[in-house]
Amino acid sequence: MSDQEFEQAKAEVKARAKEVHDAARIIAADGKTINKYWLEDVGDTTKNWEKCTIKFRAKDNGRNYMEWVDIKLDDGTLILSTHYHTNDGFDVYTFRNGAWVDRFINYSKVDVIAELERQKQEELQQRLKPFSAIDF
C-alpha cells in the first residue's frame, strides 16, 4: 500500500468514525440539541444500545467546546473512542468498523428522532387537553 493509499484509507475511516461520533451525540442527548442548558444539566451521560454502553461527555469553557465518546461492548471491548475539539478538530483513538456501524447510525437517525417526535406530540396533546372541552 502506497503512502497516498494509506492516507486515503485513514481519511475514510476517520470520516466513518465521525459519523458514529455524531450518532452517539444524538443518542446521548435523546435527539435534542446540545446547548448550554444541556451541558449544565447533563454534560456527561451513559446510554445503552444493543450490547454496547455509550459514554458521552461534553464540555464548554466559553472558548472551547469539546466532546468525548467511548463505546464499549458488554465484555469491555472498546469499539470506538473519539474526541472532538473546536480548536483541534476530530481525533479517532479506537474504531472497530463493522456491521454495527450502519445499525447504530440508523438507530440515531430513525428511532431516537422518532421517539423525540412522539414525545413532543404527546406533550402537545397534554397541553391542549384542557382546551378540548371549551367551545369557541
Contacts in CASP RR format, 6 or more apart in sequence:
PFRMAT RR
TARGET T0000
AUTHOR 0000-0000-0000
METHOD contacts of the structure
MODEL  1
MSDQEFEQAKAEVKARAKEVHDAARIIAADGKTINKYWLEDVGDTTKNWE
KCTIKFRAKDNGRNYMEWVDIKLDDGTLILSTHYHTNDGFDVYTFRNGAW
VDRFINYSKVDVIAELERQKQEELQQRLKPFSAIDF
1 9 0 8 1.000
13 92 0 8 1.000
13 95 0 8 1.000
13 97 0 8 1.000
14 90 0 8 1.000
14 92 0 8 1.000
16 95 0 8 1.000
16 97 0 8 1.000
16 101 0 8 1.000
17 80 0 8 1.000
17 82 0 8 1.000
17 92 0 8 1.000
17 95 0 8 1.000
18 82 0 8 1.000
18 90 0 8 1.000
18 92 0 8 1.000
19 101 0 8 1.000
19 105 0 8 1.000
20 69 0 8 1.000
20 71 0 8 1.000
20 80 0 8 1.000
20 82 0 8 1.000
20 95 0 8 1.000
20 101 0 8 1.000
20 104 0 8 1.000
20 105 0 8 1.000
21 67 0 8 1.000
21 69 0 8 1.000
21 80 0 8 1.000
21 82 0 8 1.000
21 84 0 8 1.000
21 90 0 8 1.000
22 108 0 8 1.000
23 104 0 8 1.000
23 105 0 8 1.000
23 107 0 8 1.000
23 108 0 8 1.000
23 109 0 8 1.000
24 54 0 8 1.000
24 56 0 8 1.000
24 69 0 8 1.000
24 71 0 8 1.000
24 80 0 8 1.000
24 104 0 8 1.000
24 108 0 8 1.000
25 34 0 8 1.000
25 56 0 8 1.000
25 67 0 8 1.000
25 69 0 8 1.000
26 108 0 8 1.000
26 109 0 8 1.000
26 112 0 8 1.000
26 113 0 8 1.000
27 47 0 8 1.000
27 49 0 8 1.000
27 54 0 8 1.000
27 56 0 8 1.000
27 107 0 8 1.000
27 108 0 8 1.000
27 112 0 8 1.000
28 45 0 8 1.000
28 47 0 8 1.000
28 54 0 8 1.000
28 56 0 8 1.000
28 69 0 8 1.000
29 38 0 8 1.000
29 42 0 8 1.000
29 45 0 8 1.000
29 56 0 8 1.000
30 112 0 8 1.000
30 115 0 8 1.000
30 116 0 8 1.000
31 108 0 8 1.000
31 112 0 8 1.000
31 113 0 8 1.000
31 116 0 8 1.000
32 38 0 8 1.000
32 116 0 8 1.000
34 58 0 8 1.000
36 60 0 8 1.000
38 58 0 8 1.000
39 58 0 8 1.000
39 59 0 8 1.000
39 60 0 8 1.000
43 57 0 8 1.000
43 58 0 8 1.000
43 59 0 8 1.000
44 56 0 8 1.000
44 57 0 8 1.000
44 58 0 8 1.000
45 55 0 8 1.000
45 56 0 8 1.000
45 57 0 8 1.000
46 53 0 8 1.000
46 54 0 8 1.000
46 55 0 8 1.000
46 56 0 8 1.000
47 53 0 8 1.000
47 54 0 8 1.000
47 56 0 8 1.000
48 54 0 8 1.000
49 104 0 8 1.000
49 107 0 8 1.000
50 100 0 8 1.000
50 103 0 8 1.000
51 73 0 8 1.000
51 74 0 8 1.000
52 71 0 8 1.000
52 72 0 8 1.000
52 73 0 8 1.000
52 74 0 8 1.000
52 79 0 8 1.000
52 100 0 8 1.000
53 71 0 8 1.000
53 72 0 8 1.000
53 74 0 8 1.000
54 69 0 8 1.000
54 70 0 8 1.000
54 71 0 8 1.000
55 68 0 8 1.000
55 69 0 8 1.000
55 70 0 8 1.000
55 71 0 8 1.000
55 72 0 8 1.000
56 67 0 8 1.000
56 68 0 8 1.000
56 69 0 8 1.000
57 67 0 8 1.000
57 68 0 8 1.000
58 65 0 8 1.000
58 66 0 8 1.000
58 67 0 8 1.000
58 68 0 8 1.000
59 65 0 8 1.000
59 66 0 8 1.000
59 67 0 8 1.000
60 66 0 8 1.000
64 85 0 8 1.000
64 86 0 8 1.000
64 87 0 8 1.000
65 85 0 8 1.000
65 86 0 8 1.000
66 83 0 8 1.000
66 84 0 8 1.000
66 85 0 8 1.000
66 86 0 8 1.000
67 83 0 8 1.000
67 84 0 8 1.000
67 85 0 8 1.000
68 82 0 8 1.000
68 83 0 8 1.000
68 84 0 8 1.000
69 80 0 8 1.000
69 81 0 8 1.000
69 82 0 8 1.000
69 83 0 8 1.000
70 78 0 8 1.000
70 80 0 8 1.000
70 81 0 8 1.000
71 78 0 8 1.000
71 79 0 8 1.000
71 80 0 8 1.000
71 81 0 8 1.000
72 78 0 8 1.000
72 79 0 8 1.000
73 79 0 8 1.000
77 96 0 8 1.000
78 94 0 8 1.000
79 94 0 8 1.000
79 95 0 8 1.000
79 96 0 8 1.000
79 100 0 8 1.000
80 94 0 8 1.000
80 95 0 8 1.000
80 96 0 8 1.000
81 92 0 8 1.000
81 93 0 8 1.000
81 94 0 8 1.000
81 95 0 8 1.000
82 90 0 8 1.000
82 91 0 8 1.000
82 92 0 8 1.000
82 93 0 8 1.000
82 95 0 8 1.000
83 90 0 8 1.000
83 91 0 8 1.000
83 93 0 8 1.000
84 90 0 8 1.000
84 91 0 8 1.000
85 91 0 8 1.000
END
